[in-house]
Amino acid sequence: MEVIFVTSNEGKYREVRAIGKKYGINVGWMRMEYFEPQGNDLEEIAKISAELLSEKFQSPFFIEDSGLFIDSLNGFPGPYSSYVFKTIGNEGILKLMKDVEDRSAHFLAVVAYWDGEKVHTFSGRVDGRITDEMRGCEGFGYDPIFEYEGRTFAEMGEEKNEYSHRRKAIEKLFSWLSER
Ligand code: ITT
């Protein structure tokens, strides 16, 4: 089975392709940016984005919207994670978190699959903490500052795929597709 993943983010695509292999699902990459409405609810954003995008596609596809939510910053950057990463990046987040004691945070991923008629969503979450400094050089985005059970995602390499928010959301999609 082949499914198309629409994303501009190569790091996301690589991870999803590796998860697909475990399910015998071949993940094709449609590399493009698409319109995402603003809002506070990742699931709503992913659903509307996929619906809008479906006007351009003849066959099924999925997108994935994700974000980093930091407790002591009331969930910031959350749905604005992409913009915040491009503007202040990991260094900016570490500055905001300087001397902050509560460093708990989570990643959330929402996958929105267009089946040709409607959108189905699947979500995944992983809890961890924000480090004091960047560690590790693998992965992408906020991986060097997100620690899960003692190691940052950027220090884990492929192992990140066992625990990540994306793994959990994508696994739900792939097992649902396998049962159909
Ligand atoms: P799309 O084309 O798929 O939208 P994007 O990079 O803009 O790609 P999002 O809109 O979902 O993706 O924004 C998510 C932001 O959070 C983005 O800056 C990512 O780098 C970051 N992010 C998401 N998942 C991550 C992960 O597993 N590790 C580190 N950073 C992550």
Residues whose N, C-alpha, C, O or C-beta is under 5 A from the ligand:
A	BS01	ITT	V6 T7 S8 N9 M32 E64 D65 S66 G67 S81 S82 F85 F140 G141 Y142 D143
